[in-house]
Amino acid sequence: MSPGAAWRQALRIKGQPNLPAQMALIDRNMPVALWGTVVVAWLSGITFWLALGHSNVWFWTLWVTLVGGTGLLLRGRFAPALATMQGALRYARASRVLWAVMGLSWGLLAWLHVRPEQPASTSLVLGMVAGLASAGLAVFGPSWPIAMGFWLSCALTTAAGLLAVQDAVHMALAGGVLVYLAAMTVYSYHTAQAAQRSIELHRDNEALVSQLRDQTLRAQAARQLAEEATAEAEAADRAKTVFLASVSHDLRQPLHAAGLFIGALSAMGLQGRSAHLLHQVAAAHTAAAEMLNTLLDFSRVEAGAVQPDPRPFALQPMLHRLVQELAPWAEEKGLALRLRDTRLTARADPALVEMMVRNLLLNAIRYTDRGAVLLACRSRGEQVWVEVWDTGVGIPRHQQEAIFREFHQLGNPERDRRKGMGLGLAIVQGLARLMALPVALSSVPGRGSVFRIGLPAAAPTVYDEPGPVPLAGALAGLKVMLVDDDEAVRRAMAELLTDWGCWCEVVDGLEPALACLLRFEPDVLLCDHRLSGERSGVQVVERIWAQLRRRVPSALVTADTAGERLREAQCSGLMLLHKPVSVSQLHAALLALGGRAPAAVAQPREGAGSSAPPASG
């Protein structure tokens, strides 16, 4: 910095960002500095009067007192506006004038009271001026212009007063005062710069603290929003669960009744156009059941409501059952559905594995127009791989991950329901994640695909091939009581069971059931699990057992998918049938409950083994 620029900076007060903070630091010490100056002036006056006999010193003392009092008045006027830039600028300029006058007043002490014949006067003047100048560094340090206003007026006037004595000693002392002024100038400059840096650092810290405070507030607001969003999502999830349970129950009831009516009509041996129309009705019913089961299967898998029950099981009976079930549909498309027999055994949840394989087979049949679909197994180390091969359209490599997403289908922009809903592979992927099973895909567009499911291998077991169960005559004379509050279900069940030769009584609740027991003692009890009122199917069955004083073989029939209701039904130990119950499934259950089958029929979990397979994609 050039000397000219340095002096301009020393003498000029200008508005700058740090000025309010500088003046706040000076204002903090201003009252003490002014009162201290007045006190020192009076002590000086007393000393000069008593020790040196200078009686005129009281005029100077009163003058310094007047300047100090004026300074206190000025502070009271300008200090309140210190926070604003304009107020700080006015306060700084007034302070510079004030302290320049104060410095000049102390410099006049050398003119008025330094006398060559009294060396003590010189010592007193220089001592007091030096002390005030040093003390002023603490007061004026934040502002170099105010400090220079005091020191220049004080030091130059003092030096001039010493030179006026015109002897060698006082001239030397005047030179010393000027050297002291130069030293204080440099020192005060660095002090002001340090104060500036301190103020800037403080301001930066305040900005950082403010920024951190804002970020903390934003983080708290974001966390609150996240918590609210989580609460809303949980509420939506609960609402979805309730909605799905209600929809499941309300839709399964009429589908269940329709399936029973279709079964009753099929047993009548219709011919010609009537048989054709019945076949079309049965196909429409099957399609509706497929879509409903698939949607509910998918929702349960996504919601984590399916809990696997792994155990060793032979693969051949399951694969044979699936091929027998889906072969007619493959034949309608002119496809050969083949099974490579196997003696392998795996350890997993058989119902969930059956659901996965069924969806893969349905997917293969839907997307294969000619050729064949092969279902096979092979052993590789500690795993058994169930494979579904097809000669269909194939899947491009860039689509091989996307096809496992829900509602994603290839080549079905018109949403043809014959090609499913695009949920089958999503169900396969979801169940695979649930059971920690690997799923692999190999495909060549235009030549076909192979899907593989890896299952943990288990020790071989002995099993019998399932044989067909005759529907006619096997249940003749069986006494069945049905408790269901849906009139359509009661009529359809009565028609179907009567056709099978059963003696059937249907009632709509507990009280009619207890009244019916006075004239009818059933061999088998079928009870809807969700009855009107507060009673559940489990409670109704227990009351009927109590009145009969024996445990009649019983089954719960339910359209519920809610976890609590299903757990209650499963914990009861009763056979559980999920609506819509197929004709063959109902027949097998009655055979088992009535003691007319070798062993009880194990009911698969909902959606895993119904006669109407879920749709695939």
Long-range contacts (C-beta under 8 A, 24 or more apart in sequence): 6-189, 9-144, 9-145, 10-144, 10-145, 10-148, 10-185, 10-189, 11-145, 11-148, 11-149, 12-145, 13-89, 13-92, 13-93, 13-96, 13-143, 13-145, 13-146, 14-89, 15-85, 15-86, 15-88, 15-89, 17-203, 18-196, 18-199, 18-200, 18-203, 19-85, 19-88, 19-89, 19-92, 20-82, 20-83, 20-84, 20-85, 20-87, 20-88, 21-142, 21-199, 21-202, 21-203, 22-88, 22-92, 22-142, 22-143, 22-195, 22-196, 22-199, 23-82, 23-88, 23-91, 23-92, 23-95, 23-142, 23-143, 24-82, 25-141, 25-142, 25-195, 25-199, 26-95, 26-139, 26-140, 26-142, 26-143, 26-146, 27-75, 27-79, 27-82, 27-91, 29-138, 29-139, 30-71, 30-75, 30-79, 30-95, 30-139, 31-72, 31-75, 33-135, 33-136, 33-139, 34-68, 34-71, 34-72, 34-75, 35-68, 36-135, 37-64, 37-68, 37-102, 37-132, 38-64, 38-65, 38-68, 38-69, 40-128, 40-131, 40-132, 41-65, 41-68, 44-109, 44-124, 44-128, 47-124, 48-113, 48-121, 48-124, 51-120, 52-113, 52-118, 52-120, 52-121, 52-124, 54-113, 54-121, 56-112, 57-112, 57-113, 60-105, 60-108, 60-109, 60-112, 60-113, 63-105, 64-102, 64-105, 64-106, 67-98, 67-101, 67-102, 67-105, 68-102, 70-98, 71-98, 71-102, 74-98, 92-143, 92-145, 92-146, 95-143, 95-146, 96-145, 96-146, 96-149, 97-149, 99-136, 99-140, 99-146, 99-149, 99-150, 100-149, 100-150, 100-152, 100-153, 101-153, 102-150, 102-154, 103-149, 103-150, 103-151, 103-152, 103-153, 103-154, 103-155, 103-157, 104-153, 104-154, 104-157, 106-132, 106-154, 106-157, 106-158, 107-153, 107-154, 107-155, 107-156, 107-157, 107-158, 107-160, 107-161, 108-157, 108-161, 109-158, 109-161, 110-157, 110-158, 110-160, 110-161, 110-162, 111-157, 111-160, 111-161, 111-164, 112-161, 114-161, 114-162, 114-165, 114-170, 116-165, 116-167, 116-170, 122-162, 122-170, 122-173, 125-158, 125-161, 126-158, 126-173, 126-177, 129-154, 129-155, 129-158, 129-177, 130-180, 133-180, 133-184, 137-184, 137-187, 137-188, 137-191, 140-188, 141-188, 141-191, 141-192, 141-195, 142-192, 142-195, 142-196, 142-199, 143-192, 144-188, 144-189, 144-192, 147-188, 147-192, 148-185, 148-188, 151-181, 151-184, 151-185, 151-188, 152-181, 155-180, 155-181, 155-184, 156-181, 237-303, 240-299, 240-303, 241-303, 241-305, 241-562, 241-563, 242-562, 244-296, 244-299, 244-561, 245-560, 245-561, 245-562, 245-565, 248-292, 248-296, 248-559, 248-560, 248-561, 249-530, 249-559, 249-560, 249-561, 250-559, 251-292, 251-559, 252-292, 252-559, 252-578, 252-579, 252-580, 253-486, 253-488, 253-489, 253-559, 253-579, 254-488, 255-285, 255-288, 255-289, 255-292, 255-579, 255-580, 256-489, 256-492, 256-557, 256-559, 256-579, 256-580, 256-581, 257-486, 257-488, 257-489, 257-491, 257-492, 258-285, 258-492, 258-580, 259-285, 259-289, 259-492, 259-580, 259-581, 259-582, 259-583, 260-489, 260-492, 260-493, 260-495, 260-496, 260-581, 260-583, 260-586, 261-491, 261-492, 261-495, 261-496, 262-583, 263-496, 263-583, 263-586, 264-492, 264-495, 264-496, 264-499, 266-583, 267-471, 267-472, 267-496, 267-499, 267-500, 268-499, 285-612, 286-612, 287-417, 287-615, 289-580, 289-610, 289-612, 290-612, 290-613, 290-614, 290-615, 291-417, 291-421, 291-615, 293-606, 293-607, 293-610, 293-612, 293-613, 293-614, 293-615, 294-420, 294-421, 294-423, 294-424, 294-427, 294-607, 294-614, 294-615, 294-616, 295-421, 295-423, 296-561, 296-606, 296-607, 297-355, 297-423, 297-427, 297-607, 297-614, 298-406, 298-423, 298-426, 298-427, 298-430, 299-561, 300-561, 300-607, 301-427, 301-430, 301-431, 301-434, 302-430, 304-434, 305-561, 305-563, 306-352, 306-431, 306-434, 306-605, 308-348, 308-349, 308-352, 308-434, 308-435, 309-349, 309-351, 310-347, 310-348, 310-349, 310-435, 311-347, 311-348, 311-349, 311-350, 312-345, 312-346, 312-347, 312-458, 312-459, 312-461, 313-345, 313-346, 313-347, 313-348, 313-350, 313-458, 313-461, 314-343, 314-344, 314-345, 314-460, 314-461, 314-463, 315-342, 315-344, 315-345, 315-346, 315-377, 315-384, 315-386, 316-341, 316-342, 316-343, 316-344, 316-463, 316-465, 317-463, 317-465, 317-466, 318-350, 318-353, 318-354, 318-357, 319-357, 319-375, 319-377, 319-386, 320-465, 320-466, 321-354, 321-466, 322-354, 322-357, 322-358, 322-361, 322-375, 323-375, 325-358, 325-611, 325-613, 326-358, 326-361, 326-362, 326-365, 326-613, 329-365, 330-365, 330-373, 333-365, 333-368, 333-369, 334-370, 335-365, 335-368, 335-370, 335-371, 335-372, 335-373, 336-371, 336-372, 336-373, 337-361, 337-365, 337-372, 337-373, 337-375, 338-372, 338-373, 338-374, 338-375, 339-374, 339-375, 339-376, 340-374, 340-375, 340-376, 340-377, 342-376, 342-377, 343-460, 344-377, 344-379, 344-384, 344-457, 344-460, 345-384, 345-457, 345-458, 345-459, 345-460, 345-461, 346-384, 346-386, 346-455, 346-456, 346-457, 346-458, 347-455, 347-456, 347-457, 347-458, 348-435, 348-437, 348-455, 348-456, 349-435, 351-604, 351-605, 351-608, 351-609, 352-431, 352-434, 352-435, 352-605, 352-608, 353-386, 353-453, 353-455, 354-604, 354-608, 354-609, 355-427, 355-431, 355-607, 355-608, 355-614, 356-427, 356-428, 356-431, 356-432, 356-453, 357-386, 357-388, 357-453, 358-613, 358-614, 358-616, 359-424, 359-425, 359-427, 359-428, 359-614, 359-616, 360-388, 360-424, 360-425, 360-428, 360-451, 360-453, 360-616, 361-388, 361-616, 362-420, 362-424, 362-613, 362-614, 362-615, 362-616, 363-388, 363-420, 363-424, 363-425, 363-451, 363-616, 363-617, 364-388, 364-389, 364-390, 364-392, 364-449, 364-451, 365-390, 366-418, 366-419, 366-420, 366-616, 367-392, 367-393, 367-410, 367-411, 367-419, 368-392, 368-393, 368-448, 369-393, 371-448, 379-457, 381-457, 382-456, 382-457, 383-454, 383-455, 383-456, 383-457, 384-454, 384-455, 384-456, 384-457, 385-452, 385-453, 385-454, 385-455, 386-452, 386-453, 386-455, 387-450, 387-451, 387-452, 388-450, 388-451, 388-452, 389-448, 389-449, 389-450, 390-448, 390-449, 390-450, 391-447, 391-448, 392-448, 392-449, 393-445, 393-446, 394-443, 394-444, 394-445, 394-446, 394-447, 394-448, 394-449, 395-441, 395-443, 395-445, 395-449, 396-445, 397-443, 400-441, 400-443, 403-617, 404-428, 404-429, 407-617, 408-617, 409-617, 417-615, 419-617, 420-615, 420-616, 420-617, 421-615, 421-617, 422-617, 423-614, 423-615, 423-616, 423-617, 424-614, 424-615, 424-616, 424-617, 425-616, 425-617, 426-617, 427-614, 428-453, 469-584, 469-587, 469-588, 469-591, 469-597, 471-500, 471-583, 471-584, 471-587, 472-500, 473-501, 474-500, 474-587, 474-591, 474-596, 475-500, 475-501, 475-502, 475-587, 475-590, 475-591, 475-594, 475-596, 476-500, 476-501, 476-502, 477-501, 477-502, 477-503, 478-502, 478-503, 478-523, 478-524, 478-590, 478-594, 478-596, 479-503, 479-504, 479-505, 479-520, 479-521, 479-522, 479-523, 479-524, 480-504, 480-505, 480-522, 480-523, 480-524, 480-525, 480-526, 480-590, 481-505, 481-506, 481-507, 481-513, 481-516, 481-520, 481-522, 481-524, 481-525, 481-526, 481-544, 482-506, 482-507, 482-526, 482-527, 483-507, 483-508, 483-509, 483-510, 483-513, 483-525, 483-526, 483-527, 483-528, 483-531, 483-537, 483-540, 484-508, 484-526, 484-527, 484-528, 484-531, 484-557, 485-509, 485-528, 485-531, 485-532, 486-528, 489-528, 493-526, 496-583, 496-586, 500-587, 500-590, 502-590, 509-533, 509-535, 509-540, 510-535, 510-539, 510-540, 510-543, 513-540, 513-544, 514-543, 514-544, 514-547, 517-544, 517-547, 517-548, 521-548, 522-552, 523-552, 523-553, 523-594, 524-552, 524-553, 524-554, 524-555, 524-590, 524-593, 524-594, 525-552, 525-553, 525-554, 525-555, 526-554, 526-555, 526-557, 526-577, 527-554, 527-555, 527-556, 527-557, 528-556, 528-557, 528-558, 529-556, 529-557, 529-558, 529-560, 529-565, 529-569, 530-558, 530-559, 530-560, 530-565, 536-565, 536-568, 537-569, 538-568, 538-569, 538-572, 538-574, 541-572, 541-574, 553-593, 553-594, 553-595, 554-593, 555-589, 555-593, 557-581, 561-606, 566-606, 575-600, 575-601, 575-603, 576-603, 577-603, 578-603, 578-605, 578-606, 578-607, 578-610, 580-610, 580-612, 581-610, 582-610, 582-611, 582-612, 583-611, 584-611, 585-609, 585-610, 585-611
